[in-house]
Amino acid sequence: MRRLSARRFTAIVILLALAALATGAKCIEHDSMYVDSEGYTHVVGHMTNETDVSASSVTLDAKIFDASDNVIAETTGSLCPVTVQPHSQNAFDLKFPNPNIPGAVRYEVRPIAGATIAQPLPDPHIFLIRFYARRIGPDVLVVGQVRNDSGQTYTDTRMCAAVYDNKGNVIRTLDHAILGDFTPGAAMIFQGGIPSTPDTAIQFRLWFTSGAATQWVMSDKVTIE
């Protein structure tokens, strides 16, 4: 009997795990397609992981089809946040690079890449407290406090955020790095903005990540004032 090499065996395990993510019940849900005020098409929604598998750097692929079922546009993008945890939900906002796509009839979106994480991710012991969101003209200002109770310094922190309509559907996401070290015992005042937020956005949620080796921390949904 021919034996599989360790590298090939690991690759097969990863593919099977990603297949489980891709085919699990309600994997892609609450998804929709819309055209923003500048003419760019977005495919937005949630990816729900109903497995016990964690994964990092998950990439989604979205295609748009015309009435003859030909692919007329395609794009890829990441989740918000990029790490998938067991029995959790991530948001996505896949924006097509070319505006004013003609003849769009339907779309498809699915995960196409990622790396499974063998061990459960540890709790970073980071807490999100007193967050609120307020509309200022076309933008949404978000203010809150993030506390580090872990006993270790985090150097690779990021935040991603999503805004939702009155039916809980994702409208837009935003992701960016947070500069500087996040030291033990520190309480960081967070202030950021989501530009050109559609009027249909009424709620906000934030995810705080402290690197691929720990769990992300998610805020409650906050009503935009």
N, C-alpha and C positions, 0 to 999 in steps of 0.2 A: 504494500500500500504506500502510495506517495504521500509524504508528509508536507504540510504547509509550513513555509518559513514563518518566523515570528512576525516579521513585517507584514507579510501578506495576510496572516491571520488577523492582525490588528486592523488592517484596512477593511477586511470583510466585516469585522465587528462594528466598525464605524459606519460602514454603508448600511448595515442592518439597523443600527440605531437611528440613523438619519431617515431611513425608510419608515421606521416606526413613528418618528416625528411627523413625517410627511403624510402618512396615511392614517394617523390616529383620528378618532372621532372628533369632529369639530376643530380640526387643525387650523384651517383658515375660515374665519367667520366674521360676521358684521362688515363684510367688505363691500366696497362700492367704488365707482369711477366718477370723477367730476372734472370739470374744466375751471381753473381759477380765473381771477379777474384779468390776468395778463395773457390768457390763452393757453396756459400749460395744463396738460392732462395729468391727473393724479389717480393712482389706485391706492386706496387706504383701507385699513381694517385692523383685525387682531389675528395673531397666531396663538392658539391655545395648545399647550403641551400637556396631554393627558397621560404621559408615560412617567416612569421613574428615572429617566435619563436627562442629564444636563448636557448642554452643548454650548460652544462658544463660536463667535464669528459666523453666525448663520446668515446666509445670503439668500434673498428672495429674487425670483425672476417674474416679471410681468410682461405679458404680450397683449397687444390690441389687434383685433381682427375686423375685417370689413365684411360686407354683406355676402361675399363669395367665400368667406372663411379663410382668406389670405391674411398672413401676419403683416400688418402695416407699420407696427412700431414695437420696440422691445426695450426694456431697461431692467437693471438690477439694483438692489439696494439692501441695506441692513435693517435689522429690527431695532426697536427702541424698548429696552436696552438691547445691546448686541448679544448678551449672554442669555441663554434659555435655562430656566430652572424647572425642576419637576413640578407638574400640576400647577402651572402658572400661565399667565397671559402677557404677551408683549404686543405693542402697537407697531404699525408700519405705515409709512407714507412714501410711496414710490412715485417720483416725479419724472415724467418723460422729458428728455432734454430739448426736444423740438416743439415749438408752440404750434397751435392751430392745425392739429392732425385731422385731415379730412376723412370722412367715411367710416368713422369708428362705430362699430355695432355692438361688439362684446369684448370681454377681456378674460384672461386667465392669470392666476398668480399661484406660485408654489415655491417651497424651499428647494434650493439646488445645491447648496454647499454648507459645510460647517464641520466642526471638530467636536466629537463627544468628550466628556469629562468623566474619567473613570470613578473618582471618589466624590462623595458629597461635598459641596462647597461649604466652608466654615462661615459662621455668622460674623460679620465685620464689627458688630456692636456699635453701629452708627445709628443715630436716631434723628428723624425729621420732625420738627416741632414748630407750631404756630405759623403755618404757611397760609398765605392769602394771595389772591390774584385780583387785579383791578384793571379795567379797560381805560386806556388813555389815548383818545383818538382812535386810530386804526390798530394800535398795538395793545398787548396785554402785559402789564408789569406784574412780576411775581416776586414776593418777598417772603423770607422765612429764615429759620435757624437750623443748622445741622450740627449735631454734637458727636464728638468722637470719644466713646467710653471704652475703647479697645485696649489701651495700653501700648499701642504701636503707632508709628507714623506711616501715613499713607501718602504716596508720592504720585499716584496715577489715578486721580479722581476725575470723574466725569458726571455730567447730568444729561438726562434726556427728558423731554416733556411731551405731552400730547394734550390737545384740546378736543373737546367733544361737543356734539350737538345735543338737543333735548331728547334724543332717542338713544344716547350712549354710543353713537357712531363716531369714529375718529375722523377729524377734519384735517389736522395737520400735526406733524411732529417736529421737534427741534433737538439737536444733539450738539454738545460742545464740551471741551475740556475745561477743567477748573485749574487755574494756575497756582503754583505754590504747594508746599507740604501741609498736610492736615495732621497736626500733632496730637498726641494723647491728652485728653482732658480739655481740649479746645472746643469752643462753641463758635462756629463760623456763621456770620450773617450772610445769607445768600440773597442776591438781588439780580434778577435777569429779566429779559423781555422776549416776547414772541411777536415779531413784527408782522404787520399786515394780516392780522387775525380776522377771519370772516365774522360778520355779525351773528351768524348762526352758532358760533362757539359760546357755550354757556358754562362749561366746566373745564377744569384743568387737573392734570395729574403729573407728578414728577417722580422719576427714578434716579437714585443716586448710586453710582458704582465706584468701588474702590479697587479696581483691578480685576483681571479675569480669574484670580485665585480665591475670591470671596463672593458671597451672595450679594445681589443688589438689594437696595432698600427702597420701598415704594411708599409714596404718600397716599393718603385718602384722596378721593376726588374732591376738589375745592370749587365752589361756585364762584364764577367770575362776577365781581361786583360792578 
